[in-house]
C-alpha cells in the first residue's frame, strides 16, 4: 500500500513541469510577432496536452495565436475545445472539488487541472465573436457576445461561493501563521497586486464596447445605448464614449450614420505569474525528552503578478489630420482584480497544504530516522510549487479611435512603440480596422472587416 501511495504522489509531481518552462518558446515567438511560428507551437502543444491538466490553457494560447495569424475559423475551433472544459470546471463540476482539494493538499495547486479564470471566459467569447464578425457571421457573433455576458453573470454567482470558501480556508490556516511575525505578514501583503483601474468583478470594458458597437450597427441601438452608458459610468467618463453615446442617440432619433471606421488597437502583454517563497512559518510540535520545545518550520510557494512592458498609444492619420486613440480597457487591471480576489483562498490553501506536508515529513523522520527525513525533505521540495499557469498571449490594453472614413479610404497608423502602417479601408459603411501590436521593433498585424 505504501508503494502504491508513493507511486501516486510521484506521478502527480512528475510532468508538473512549470508552465513557465513549457511556454518559453511560444512566448519568445509571440513577443517577436512571429504569429505563424507561435501558432504552430501552440497547436502542437495543445494537441499533445489535450488530455493533460494544462489542456485548457494551451487551447487558449492556440486560439489567440491563430487569431493573430489571420485564421479566425481555426481560432474558433481551438476556442471551441477550451470552452466546454472551462464551463465544466467553473460551473458543473462542484462534485469534483473535493478530489481536486485532496490532490492539491498532497501536491500543489499546479498539479490540478487549469480551469480558466473568469476573465479567460469573457475574452474567449469576445475573441470568438470578433472572429465571427471577421468571417461575416453576425448571428454567430451575437451568440458569443451573449455568452460572454452569461459568463460574467455566472462568475459573479460563483464568486460569492468562492469568497465564503476562502473565508473558511483562512480560518483553518490562521493557526499556522497567526504567530509568524510582522515580516511574514509584510511578505504576504506584498503579494497583492496594484490595481490602477477598477472595473468591478469580472468587468471588461473592451467586451462591453465591442458588444455595444455590434448592437447599434445591427439596428439594436436602444440596447447599445444602455451598454455604452454603463461602460462610461464604469470607466469614469471618457470623451470618446460621450461622443459615441451622442452618435447612437442621433441614430435613434432617425439621423443617418456617417461612414465610420473604428480602429481597434490591441497592444502589449498581460501579466505573468511568478513564484515567491514565503517563510519560515513555525508549527509547535510538543517537547523533546529534555522538555525543550520542538518547532517545525515550513515555507509556502505563492504566486505574484509580474507586469510586463509599458502602456502604449496609437494615432490615426486621415489626410493632414491626426486623431489619438482612447484606452478602453486596461487588461492589467482586469487580471489584477480577479487575482486579488482569489489570493486569500490561494494563500490559505497553500499554507495548509505546506503545513500538512511539513508535519508528515516530521513524522516520517521520527519513524524512519535519516531515511525518513531525506524522503520527507525531497517530497516537500518537489511538491512546493506555486501555480503559475495563465493565458500568456492576452494583451496589456485595448484602445479605440473612431474616424470618418475618408473618400480615398486611406488612413495611416502610428504607435508610441514606433510601429506604423498604411491602410486602405475595405468597402463598407461601418468598418473595423484591427491593429495587433506585440511590442517595440515588431511589425503591426492589420486585419479588417465591415460591421455594416
C-alpha positions as a Markdown table, in Angstrom:
| # | Residue | x | y | z |
|---|---|---|---|---|
| 1 | Unk | 0.0 | 0.0 | 0.0 |
| 2 | Unk | 2.9 | 2.4 | 0.8 |
| 3 | Unk | 4.4 | 1.7 | -2.6 |
| 4 | Unk | 1.2 | 2.5 | -4.4 |
| 5 | Unk | 0.8 | 5.7 | -2.4 |
| 6 | Unk | 4.3 | 6.8 | -3.2 |
| 7 | Unk | 3.7 | 6.0 | -6.9 |
| 8 | Unk | 0.6 | 8.1 | -6.9 |
| 9 | Unk | 2.4 | 11.1 | -5.4 |
| 10 | Unk | 5.4 | 10.8 | -7.7 |
| 11 | Unk | 3.2 | 10.6 | -10.7 |
| 12 | Unk | 1.3 | 13.7 | -9.6 |
| 13 | Unk | 4.6 | 15.6 | -9.2 |
| 14 | Unk | 6.2 | 14.3 | -12.4 |
| 15 | Unk | 5.0 | 16.1 | -15.5 |
| 16 | Unk | 4.4 | 19.1 | -13.4 |
| 17 | Unk | 7.0 | 20.9 | -15.3 |
| 18 | Unk | 6.4 | 24.6 | -14.8 |
| 19 | Unk | 4.1 | 26.2 | -17.3 |
| 20 | Unk | 6.7 | 29.0 | -17.4 |
| 21 | Unk | 9.2 | 26.4 | -18.8 |
| 22 | Unk | 6.6 | 24.9 | -21.1 |
| 23 | Unk | 5.8 | 28.2 | -22.7 |
| 24 | Unk | 9.3 | 29.7 | -23.2 |
| 25 | Unk | 9.5 | 29.0 | -27.0 |
| 26 | Unk | 5.9 | 30.1 | -27.5 |
| 27 | Unk | 6.4 | 33.4 | -25.6 |
| 28 | Unk | 9.6 | 34.2 | -27.4 |
| 29 | Unk | 7.9 | 33.8 | -30.8 |
| 30 | Unk | 4.8 | 35.7 | -29.7 |
| 31 | Unk | 6.7 | 38.6 | -28.3 |
| 32 | Unk | 8.6 | 38.8 | -31.6 |
| 33 | Unk | 5.4 | 39.0 | -33.5 |
| 34 | Unk | 6.1 | 35.7 | -35.3 |
| 35 | Unk | 2.5 | 34.6 | -35.2 |
| 36 | Unk | 2.8 | 31.7 | -37.7 |
| 37 | Unk | 5.5 | 30.1 | -35.7 |
| 38 | Unk | 3.8 | 30.9 | -32.4 |
| 39 | Unk | 0.5 | 29.4 | -33.7 |
| 40 | Unk | 2.3 | 26.2 | -34.8 |
| 41 | Unk | 4.0 | 25.8 | -31.4 |
| 42 | Unk | 0.7 | 26.4 | -29.6 |
| 43 | Unk | -1.1 | 23.9 | -31.8 |
| 44 | Unk | 1.5 | 21.2 | -31.3 |
| 45 | Unk | 1.4 | 21.8 | -27.5 |
| 46 | Unk | -2.4 | 21.9 | -27.4 |
| 47 | Unk | -2.7 | 18.6 | -29.3 |
| 48 | Unk | -0.1 | 16.8 | -27.3 |
| 49 | Unk | -1.6 | 18.0 | -24.0 |
| 50 | Unk | -5.2 | 17.6 | -24.9 |
| 51 | Unk | -5.9 | 15.3 | -22.0 |
| 52 | Unk | -3.5 | 16.9 | -19.5 |
| 53 | Unk | -4.0 | 19.3 | -16.7 |
| 54 | Unk | -2.8 | 22.1 | -19.0 |
| 55 | Unk | -5.3 | 21.3 | -21.8 |
| 56 | Unk | -7.4 | 24.4 | -21.4 |
| 57 | Unk | -4.6 | 27.0 | -21.1 |
| 58 | Unk | -2.9 | 25.6 | -24.2 |
| 59 | Unk | -6.2 | 25.8 | -26.2 |
| 60 | Unk | -6.5 | 29.4 | -25.2 |
| 61 | Unk | -3.0 | 30.1 | -26.4 |
| 62 | Unk | -3.7 | 28.3 | -29.6 |
| 63 | Unk | -6.9 | 30.3 | -30.2 |
| 64 | Unk | -5.2 | 33.6 | -29.6 |
| 65 | Unk | -2.2 | 32.8 | -31.8 |
| 66 | Unk | -4.3 | 31.5 | -34.7 |
| 67 | Unk | -6.5 | 34.6 | -34.5 |
| 68 | Unk | -3.4 | 36.9 | -34.6 |
| 69 | Unk | -2.1 | 34.9 | -37.5 |
| 70 | Unk | -5.2 | 35.7 | -39.6 |
| 71 | Unk | -7.0 | 32.4 | -39.2 |
| 72 | Unk | -10.3 | 33.3 | -37.5 |
| 73 | Unk | -12.1 | 30.0 | -38.3 |
| 74 | Unk | -9.2 | 27.8 | -37.0 |
| 75 | Unk | -9.0 | 30.1 | -33.9 |
| 76 | Unk | -12.6 | 29.4 | -33.1 |
| 77 | Unk | -12.1 | 25.7 | -33.4 |
| 78 | Unk | -9.4 | 26.0 | -30.7 |
| 79 | Unk | -11.6 | 28.1 | -28.5 |
| 80 | Unk | -14.4 | 25.6 | -29.0 |
| 81 | Unk | -12.1 | 22.9 | -27.5 |
| 82 | Unk | -11.5 | 25.1 | -24.4 |
| 83 | Unk | -15.0 | 26.4 | -23.9 |
| 84 | Unk | -16.8 | 23.3 | -22.6 |
| 85 | Unk | -13.9 | 22.3 | -20.4 |
| 86 | Unk | -13.9 | 25.7 | -18.7 |
| 87 | Unk | -17.7 | 25.6 | -18.3 |
| 88 | Unk | -17.4 | 22.1 | -16.7 |
| 89 | Unk | -14.8 | 23.1 | -14.1 |
| 90 | Unk | -16.2 | 26.5 | -13.3 |
| 91 | Unk | -20.0 | 25.7 | -13.3 |
| 92 | Unk | -20.8 | 22.0 | -13.5 |
| 93 | Unk | -18.0 | 20.3 | -11.5 |
| 94 | Unk | -18.8 | 21.0 | -7.9 |
| 95 | Unk | -18.7 | 17.3 | -7.3 |
| 96 | Unk | -15.0 | 17.1 | -8.3 |
| 97 | Unk | -14.0 | 20.0 | -6.0 |
| 98 | Unk | -13.3 | 17.6 | -3.1 |
| 99 | Unk | -11.0 | 15.4 | -5.2 |
| 100 | Unk | -9.1 | 18.5 | -6.5 |
| 101 | Unk | -8.6 | 19.8 | -3.0 |
| 102 | Unk | -7.2 | 16.4 | -1.9 |
| 103 | Unk | -4.7 | 16.4 | -4.9 |
| 104 | Unk | -3.6 | 20.0 | -4.2 |
| 105 | Unk | -3.2 | 19.2 | -0.5 |
| 106 | Unk | -0.7 | 16.4 | -1.1 |
| 107 | Unk | 1.0 | 18.1 | -4.0 |
| 108 | Unk | 0.3 | 21.7 | -5.0 |
| 109 | Unk | -2.3 | 23.8 | -6.9 |
| 110 | Unk | -0.3 | 23.4 | -10.2 |
| 111 | Unk | -1.0 | 19.7 | -10.1 |
| 112 | Unk | -4.8 | 20.1 | -10.6 |
| 113 | Unk | -6.3 | 20.9 | -14.0 |
| 114 | Unk | -6.2 | 24.5 | -15.1 |
| 115 | Unk | -9.9 | 25.5 | -15.2 |
| 116 | Unk | -9.5 | 29.1 | -16.5 |
| 117 | Unk | -10.2 | 32.4 | -14.8 |
| 118 | Unk | -13.3 | 34.5 | -15.1 |
| 119 | Unk | -11.6 | 36.9 | -17.5 |
| 120 | Unk | -10.5 | 33.9 | -19.6 |
| 121 | Unk | -14.1 | 33.1 | -20.2 |
| 122 | Unk | -15.1 | 36.6 | -21.2 |
| 123 | Unk | -12.1 | 37.1 | -23.5 |
| 124 | Unk | -12.6 | 33.7 | -25.1 |
| 125 | Unk | -16.2 | 34.6 | -26.1 |
| 126 | Unk | -15.2 | 38.1 | -27.1 |
| 127 | Unk | -12.4 | 36.8 | -29.4 |
| 128 | Unk | -14.9 | 34.2 | -30.8 |
| 129 | Unk | -17.4 | 37.0 | -31.5 |
| 130 | Unk | -14.8 | 39.1 | -33.3 |
| 131 | Unk | -13.7 | 36.1 | -35.3 |
| 132 | Unk | -17.3 | 35.5 | -36.4 |
| 133 | Unk | -17.6 | 39.2 | -37.4 |
| 134 | Unk | -14.5 | 38.9 | -39.4 |
| 135 | Unk | -16.0 | 35.9 | -41.2 |
| 136 | Unk | -19.2 | 37.8 | -41.8 |
| 137 | Unk | -21.3 | 35.6 | -39.5 |
| 138 | Unk | -23.1 | 38.3 | -37.5 |
| 139 | Unk | -25.7 | 36.0 | -35.9 |
| 140 | Unk | -22.9 | 33.7 | -34.5 |
| 141 | Unk | -21.1 | 36.8 | -33.2 |
| 142 | Unk | -24.3 | 37.9 | -31.4 |
| 143 | Unk | -24.5 | 34.5 | -29.7 |
| 144 | Unk | -20.9 | 34.8 | -28.5 |
| 145 | Unk | -21.4 | 38.2 | -27.1 |
| 146 | Unk | -24.4 | 36.9 | -25.2 |
| 147 | Unk | -22.3 | 34.0 | -23.9 |
| 148 | Unk | -19.7 | 36.5 | -22.7 |
| 149 | Unk | -22.5 | 38.3 | -20.8 |
| 150 | Unk | -23.7 | 35.0 | -19.3 |
| 151 | Unk | -20.2 | 34.1 | -18.3 |
| 152 | Unk | -19.9 | 37.3 | -16.4 |
| 153 | Unk | -23.2 | 36.6 | -14.6 |
| 154 | Unk | -22.2 | 33.0 | -13.7 |
| 155 | Unk | -18.8 | 34.1 | -12.5 |
| 156 | Unk | -20.4 | 36.6 | -10.1 |
| 157 | Unk | -22.6 | 33.9 | -8.7 |
| 158 | Unk | -19.6 | 31.5 | -8.4 |
| 159 | Unk | -17.6 | 34.3 | -6.8 |
| 160 | Unk | -20.0 | 34.5 | -3.8 |
| 161 | Unk | -19.5 | 30.8 | -3.0 |
| 162 | Unk | -15.7 | 31.1 | -3.6 |
| 163 | Unk | -15.4 | 34.0 | -1.2 |
| 164 | Unk | -17.2 | 32.0 | 1.5 |
| 165 | Unk | -14.9 | 29.1 | 0.9 |
| 166 | Unk | -11.9 | 31.4 | 1.1 |
| 167 | Unk | -13.1 | 32.7 | 4.5 |
| 168 | Unk | -13.4 | 29.2 | 5.8 |
| 169 | Unk | -10.0 | 28.2 | 4.5 |
| 170 | Unk | -8.5 | 31.3 | 6.0 |
| 171 | Unk | -9.8 | 30.3 | 9.4 |
| 172 | Unk | -8.3 | 26.8 | 9.0 |
| 173 | Unk | -5.0 | 28.2 | 8.0 |
| 174 | Unk | -4.7 | 31.1 | 10.5 |
| 175 | Unk | -3.3 | 28.8 | 13.2 |
| 176 | Unk | -0.3 | 28.2 | 11.0 |
| 177 | Unk | 0.7 | 31.9 | 10.5 |
| 178 | Unk | -1.0 | 34.0 | 13.2 |
| 179 | Unk | 2.2 | 33.9 | 15.2 |
| 180 | Unk | 4.6 | 34.1 | 12.2 |
| 181 | Unk | 5.7 | 37.7 | 12.9 |
| 182 | Unk | 5.5 | 41.0 | 11.1 |
| 183 | Unk | 8.0 | 40.1 | 8.4 |
| 184 | Unk | 5.8 | 37.2 | 7.2 |
| 185 | Unk | 2.7 | 39.3 | 7.3 |
| 186 | Unk | 4.5 | 42.0 | 5.2 |
| 187 | Unk | 5.6 | 39.4 | 2.7 |
| 188 | Unk | 2.1 | 38.2 | 2.3 |
| 189 | Unk | 0.7 | 41.7 | 1.9 |
| 190 | Unk | 3.4 | 42.4 | -0.8 |
| 191 | Unk | 1.8 | 39.7 | -2.9 |
| 192 | Unk | -1.2 | 41.9 | -3.5 |
| 193 | Unk | -1.1 | 43.5 | -7.0 |
| 194 | Unk | -1.7 | 47.1 | -7.7 |
| 195 | Unk | -5.0 | 47.9 | -9.4 |
| 196 | Unk | -4.8 | 51.1 | -11.5 |
| 197 | Unk | -8.4 | 51.0 | -12.6 |
| 198 | Unk | -11.3 | 49.1 | -11.0 |
| 199 | Unk | -14.0 | 47.8 | -13.4 |
| 200 | Unk | -15.7 | 45.7 | -10.8 |
| 201 | Unk | -15.8 | 41.9 | -10.5 |
| 202 | Unk | -15.3 | 40.3 | -14.0 |
| 203 | Unk | -15.8 | 43.7 | -15.7 |
| 204 | Unk | -14.3 | 44.1 | -19.1 |
| 205 | Unk | -15.0 | 47.4 | -20.9 |
| 206 | Unk | -13.5 | 46.1 | -24.2 |
| 207 | Unk | -16.0 | 43.3 | -24.4 |
| 208 | Unk | -18.8 | 45.7 | -23.4 |
| 209 | Unk | -17.8 | 48.2 | -26.1 |
| 210 | Unk | -17.5 | 45.7 | -28.9 |
| 211 | Unk | -20.8 | 44.2 | -28.0 |
| 212 | Unk | -22.4 | 47.7 | -28.0 |
| 213 | Unk | -20.8 | 48.5 | -31.3 |
| 214 | Unk | -22.1 | 45.3 | -32.8 |
| 215 | Unk | -25.6 | 46.0 | -31.4 |
| 216 | Unk | -26.1 | 49.5 | -32.8 |
| 217 | Unk | -24.6 | 48.6 | -36.2 |
| 218 | Unk | -27.2 | 45.8 | -36.4 |
| 219 | Unk | -30.1 | 48.1 | -35.7 |
| 220 | Unk | -30.4 | 47.5 | -31.9 |
| 221 | Unk | -29.5 | 51.0 | -30.9 |
| 222 | Unk | -31.5 | 51.1 | -27.7 |
| 223 | Unk | -29.6 | 48.2 | -26.1 |
| 224 | Unk | -26.4 | 49.6 | -27.4 |
| 225 | Unk | -27.1 | 53.0 | -25.7 |
| 226 | Unk | -27.8 | 51.3 | -22.4 |
| 227 | Unk | -24.5 | 49.4 | -22.7 |
| 228 | Unk | -22.5 | 52.5 | -23.7 |
| 229 | Unk | -23.8 | 54.5 | -20.7 |
| 230 | Unk | -22.9 | 51.6 | -18.4 |
| 231 | Unk | -19.4 | 51.4 | -19.8 |
| 232 | Unk | -19.0 | 55.2 | -19.5 |
| 233 | Unk | -20.0 | 55.0 | -15.9 |
| 234 | Unk | -17.6 | 52.1 | -15.2 |
| 235 | Unk | -14.5 | 53.8 | -16.7 |
| 236 | Unk | -15.3 | 57.2 | -15.1 |
| 237 | Unk | -16.4 | 59.1 | -18.2 |
| 238 | Unk | -14.4 | 59.3 | -21.4 |
| 239 | Unk | -14.9 | 61.9 | -24.2 |
| 240 | Unk | -14.8 | 59.1 | -26.8 |
| 241 | Unk | -17.7 | 57.3 | -25.1 |
| 242 | Unk | -19.6 | 60.6 | -24.7 |
| 243 | Unk | -19.3 | 61.1 | -28.4 |
| 244 | Unk | -20.3 | 57.5 | -29.1 |
| 245 | Unk | -23.4 | 57.9 | -26.9 |
| 246 | Unk | -24.4 | 61.0 | -28.8 |
| 247 | Unk | -23.9 | 59.3 | -32.2 |
| 248 | Unk | -26.1 | 56.3 | -31.2 |
| 249 | Unk | -28.7 | 58.8 | -29.7 |
| 250 | Unk | -28.8 | 60.6 | -33.1 |
| 251 | Unk | -29.3 | 57.3 | -34.9 |
| 252 | Unk | -32.2 | 56.5 | -32.6 |
| 253 | Unk | -33.7 | 59.9 | -33.5 |
| 254 | Unk | -33.6 | 58.9 | -37.1 |
| 255 | Unk | -30.4 | 60.5 | -38.3 |
| 256 | Unk | -28.4 | 58.5 | -40.8 |
| 257 | Unk | -25.0 | 57.4 | -39.7 |
| 258 | Unk | -21.9 | 58.8 | -41.5 |
| 259 | Unk | -19.3 | 56.4 | -42.9 |
| 260 | Unk | -17.2 | 55.5 | -40.0 |
| 261 | Unk | -14.0 | 53.5 | -39.3 |
| 262 | Unk | -13.2 | 52.2 | -35.8 |
| 263 | Unk | -9.5 | 51.5 | -35.4 |
| 264 | Unk | -9.1 | 49.0 | -32.6 |
| 265 | Unk | -5.6 | 48.8 | -31.1 |
| 266 | Unk | -4.6 | 45.7 | -29.1 |
| 267 | Unk | -1.2 | 46.1 | -27.6 |
| 268 | Unk | 1.4 | 44.7 | -25.2 |
| 269 | Unk | 1.4 | 41.7 | -22.9 |
| 270 | Unk | -0.8 | 40.8 | -19.9 |
| 271 | Unk | 0.8 | 39.9 | -16.5 |
| 272 | Unk | 2.6 | 36.7 | -15.9 |
| 273 | Unk | 2.7 | 34.9 | -12.5 |
| 274 | Unk | 6.0 | 34.5 | -10.7 |
| 275 | Unk | 6.7 | 32.4 | -7.7 |
| 276 | Unk | 7.6 | 33.9 | -4.3 |
| 277 | Unk | 8.7 | 31.7 | -1.4 |
| 278 | Unk | 7.3 | 32.9 | 2.0 |
| 279 | Unk | 8.5 | 31.7 | 5.4 |
| 280 | Unk | 9.6 | 30.3 | 7.6 |
| 281 | Unk | 6.2 | 29.5 | 9.3 |
| 282 | Unk | 6.5 | 27.9 | 12.7 |
| 283 | Unk | 4.4 | 24.9 | 14.0 |
| 284 | Unk | 4.8 | 23.9 | 17.7 |
| 285 | Unk | 5.2 | 20.2 | 17.9 |
| 286 | Unk | 5.4 | 19.5 | 21.6 |
| 287 | Unk | 8.7 | 19.0 | 23.5 |
| 288 | Unk | 11.6 | 16.7 | 23.3 |
| 289 | Unk | 12.7 | 14.2 | 26.0 |
| 290 | Unk | 14.5 | 17.1 | 27.8 |
| 291 | Unk | 11.4 | 19.2 | 27.9 |
| 292 | Unk | 12.7 | 21.6 | 25.2 |
| 293 | Unk | 10.0 | 22.9 | 22.7 |
| 294 | Unk | 10.0 | 21.4 | 19.2 |
| 295 | Unk | 9.1 | 23.7 | 16.4 |
| 296 | Unk | 8.6 | 22.5 | 12.8 |
| 297 | Unk | 9.1 | 25.2 | 10.2 |
| 298 | Unk | 7.9 | 25.3 | 6.6 |
| 299 | Unk | 7.8 | 27.6 | 3.6 |
| 300 | Unk | 5.0 | 28.3 | 1.2 |
| 301 | Unk | 5.4 | 28.9 | -2.5 |
| 302 | Unk | 2.8 | 31.5 | -3.7 |
| 303 | Unk | 2.1 | 33.3 | -6.9 |
| 304 | Unk | 2.6 | 37.0 | -7.5 |
| 305 | Unk | 1.7 | 39.0 | -10.6 |
| 306 | Unk | 4.5 | 40.3 | -12.8 |
| 307 | Unk | 3.5 | 43.1 | -15.1 |
| 308 | Unk | 5.1 | 43.3 | -18.5 |
| 309 | Unk | 6.1 | 46.3 | -20.5 |
| 310 | Unk | 4.8 | 49.8 | -20.6 |
| 311 | Unk | 1.5 | 51.3 | -21.8 |
| 312 | Unk | 1.3 | 52.5 | -25.4 |
| 313 | Unk | -0.9 | 54.6 | -27.6 |
| 314 | Unk | -1.9 | 54.9 | -31.2 |
| 315 | Unk | -2.5 | 57.8 | -33.6 |
| 316 | Unk | -4.6 | 57.6 | -36.8 |
| 317 | Unk | -3.8 | 60.0 | -39.6 |
| 318 | Unk | -6.5 | 61.0 | -42.1 |
| 319 | Unk | -5.1 | 63.4 | -44.7 |
| 320 | Unk | -3.5 | 66.2 | -42.7 |
| 321 | Unk | -5.4 | 65.5 | -39.5 |
| 322 | Unk | -4.4 | 63.2 | -36.7 |
| 323 | Unk | -6.6 | 61.5 | -34.1 |
| 324 | Unk | -5.4 | 59.9 | -30.8 |
| 325 | Unk | -6.7 | 56.6 | -29.5 |
| 326 | Unk | -8.6 | 56.2 | -26.2 |
| 327 | Unk | -7.7 | 53.4 | -23.9 |
| 328 | Unk | -10.9 | 51.5 | -23.2 |
| 329 | Unk | -9.6 | 48.6 | -21.2 |
| 330 | Unk | -6.5 | 48.0 | -19.1 |
| 331 | Unk | -6.1 | 44.2 | -19.0 |
| 332 | Unk | -3.5 | 44.5 | -16.2 |
| 333 | Unk | -6.4 | 45.8 | -14.1 |
| 334 | Unk | -8.8 | 43.1 | -15.2 |
| 335 | Unk | -6.3 | 40.4 | -14.4 |
| 336 | Unk | -5.2 | 42.0 | -11.1 |
| 337 | Unk | -8.8 | 42.4 | -9.8 |
| 338 | Unk | -9.5 | 38.7 | -10.1 |
| 339 | Unk | -6.0 | 37.7 | -8.9 |
| 340 | Unk | -6.5 | 39.9 | -5.8 |
| 341 | Unk | -10.0 | 38.4 | -5.2 |
| 342 | Unk | -8.7 | 34.9 | -5.4 |
| 343 | Unk | -5.5 | 35.4 | -3.5 |
| 344 | Unk | -6.8 | 34.9 | 0.1 |
| 345 | Unk | -8.1 | 31.5 | -0.8 |
| 346 | Unk | -4.9 | 30.6 | -2.6 |
| 347 | Unk | -2.7 | 31.7 | 0.3 |
| 348 | Unk | -4.9 | 29.8 | 2.8 |
| 349 | Unk | -4.9 | 26.5 | 0.9 |
| 350 | Unk | -1.2 | 26.7 | 0.1 |
| 351 | Unk | -0.3 | 27.3 | 3.8 |
| 352 | Unk | -2.5 | 24.5 | 5.0 |
| 353 | Unk | -1.0 | 22.1 | 2.3 |
| 354 | Unk | 2.6 | 23.2 | 3.1 |
| 355 | Unk | 2.0 | 22.8 | 6.9 |
| 356 | Unk | 0.5 | 19.3 | 6.5 |
| 357 | Unk | 3.5 | 18.2 | 4.3 |
| 358 | Unk | 5.9 | 19.6 | 6.9 |
| 359 | Unk | 4.2 | 17.7 | 9.7 |
| 360 | Unk | 4.1 | 14.5 | 7.5 |
| 361 | Unk | 7.8 | 14.9 | 6.9 |
| 362 | Unk | 8.5 | 15.3 | 10.6 |
| 363 | Unk | 6.5 | 12.2 | 11.4 |
| 364 | Unk | 8.4 | 10.3 | 8.7 |
| 365 | Unk | 11.7 | 11.3 | 10.3 |
| 366 | Unk | 10.5 | 10.1 | 13.7 |
| 367 | Unk | 9.5 | 6.7 | 12.3 |
| 368 | Unk | 12.4 | 6.2 | 9.9 |
| 369 | Unk | 15.2 | 8.4 | 11.1 |
| 370 | Unk | 17.5 | 9.9 | 8.5 |
| 371 | Unk | 15.9 | 8.0 | 5.6 |
| 372 | Unk | 12.5 | 9.3 | 6.5 |
| 373 | Unk | 13.9 | 12.8 | 6.9 |
| 374 | Unk | 15.5 | 12.7 | 3.5 |
| 375 | Unk | 12.4 | 11.3 | 1.9 |
| 376 | Unk | 10.3 | 14.0 | 3.6 |
| 377 | Unk | 12.5 | 16.8 | 2.5 |
| 378 | Unk | 12.5 | 15.6 | -1.1 |
| 379 | Unk | 8.7 | 15.3 | -1.0 |
| 380 | Unk | 8.4 | 18.9 | 0.3 |
| 381 | Unk | 10.9 | 20.3 | -2.2 |
| 382 | Unk | 9.2 | 18.5 | -5.1 |
| 383 | Unk | 5.7 | 19.5 | -4.1 |
| 384 | Unk | 6.3 | 23.1 | -3.1 |
| 385 | Unk | 5.4 | 24.8 | -6.3 |
| 386 | Unk | 3.0 | 27.7 | -7.0 |
| 387 | Unk | 0.5 | 27.6 | -9.8 |
| 388 | Unk | 1.9 | 30.0 | -12.4 |
| 389 | Unk | -0.3 | 29.0 | -15.3 |
| 390 | Unk | -2.0 | 31.9 | -17.1 |
| 391 | Unk | -3.2 | 32.8 | -20.6 |
| 392 | Unk | 0.1 | 34.5 | -21.6 |
| 393 | Unk | -1.0 | 35.8 | -25.0 |
| 394 | Unk | -3.6 | 38.2 | -23.7 |
| 395 | Unk | -2.8 | 41.9 | -24.3 |
| 396 | Unk | -1.9 | 44.6 | -21.9 |
| 397 | Unk | -4.6 | 47.0 | -23.1 |
| 398 | Unk | -7.2 | 47.8 | -25.7 |
| 399 | Unk | -7.6 | 51.2 | -27.4 |
| 400 | Unk | -10.0 | 52.5 | -30.0 |
| 401 | Unk | -10.2 | 55.5 | -32.3 |
| 402 | Unk | -13.2 | 56.5 | -34.4 |
| 403 | Unk | -12.7 | 58.5 | -37.6 |
| 404 | Unk | -15.0 | 59.5 | -40.5 |
| 405 | Unk | -13.9 | 57.2 | -43.4 |
| 406 | Unk | -12.1 | 59.4 | -45.9 |
| 407 | Unk | -13.3 | 59.4 | -49.6 |
| 408 | Unk | -10.0 | 57.8 | -50.7 |
| 409 | Unk | -10.4 | 55.3 | -47.8 |
| 410 | Unk | -6.7 | 55.7 | -46.9 |
| 411 | Unk | -5.5 | 56.1 | -43.3 |
| 412 | Unk | -2.2 | 55.9 | -41.6 |
| 413 | Unk | -1.4 | 54.3 | -38.3 |
| 414 | Unk | 1.5 | 55.1 | -35.9 |
| 415 | Unk | 2.1 | 53.9 | -32.4 |
| 416 | Unk | 4.2 | 55.2 | -29.4 |
| 417 | Unk | 6.2 | 52.0 | -29.8 |
| 418 | Unk | 7.4 | 53.1 | -33.2 |
| 419 | Unk | 5.1 | 50.9 | -35.3 |
| 420 | Unk | 3.4 | 52.2 | -38.4 |
| 421 | Unk | 1.1 | 51.0 | -41.2 |
| 422 | Unk | -0.8 | 52.5 | -44.1 |
| 423 | Unk | -4.2 | 51.0 | -44.6 |
| 424 | Unk | -6.7 | 51.2 | -47.4 |
| 425 | Unk | -10.1 | 50.6 | -45.9 |
| 426 | Unk | -12.3 | 47.9 | -47.5 |
| 427 | Unk | -15.8 | 48.8 | -48.7 |
| 428 | Unk | -18.4 | 49.3 | -46.0 |
| 429 | Unk | -20.5 | 51.8 | -44.2 |
| 430 | Unk | -19.1 | 50.9 | -40.7 |
| 431 | Unk | -15.7 | 49.3 | -40.7 |
| 432 | Unk | -13.3 | 47.9 | -38.2 |
| 433 | Unk | -9.5 | 48.1 | -38.7 |
| 434 | Unk | -7.9 | 45.8 | -36.1 |
| 435 | Unk | -4.3 | 46.5 | -35.1 |
| 436 | Unk | -2.3 | 44.0 | -33.1 |
| 437 | Unk | 1.0 | 45.4 | -31.6 |
| 438 | Unk | 3.3 | 42.8 | -29.9 |
| 439 | Unk | 5.9 | 45.3 | -28.8 |
| 440 | Unk | 8.8 | 47.5 | -29.9 |
| 441 | Unk | 10.6 | 46.6 | -33.1 |
| 442 | Unk | 7.8 | 44.3 | -34.3 |
| 443 | Unk | 5.5 | 44.7 | -37.3 |
| 444 | Unk | 1.9 | 45.7 | -36.7 |
| 445 | Unk | -0.6 | 43.0 | -37.7 |
| 446 | Unk | -3.6 | 44.6 | -39.5 |
| 447 | Unk | -7.0 | 42.9 | -40.1 |
| 448 | Unk | -10.2 | 44.5 | -41.4 |
| 449 | Unk | -13.9 | 43.6 | -41.5 |
| 450 | Unk | -17.1 | 45.6 | -42.0 |
| 451 | Unk | -19.9 | 45.8 | -39.5 |
| 452 | Unk | -22.4 | 47.3 | -41.9 |
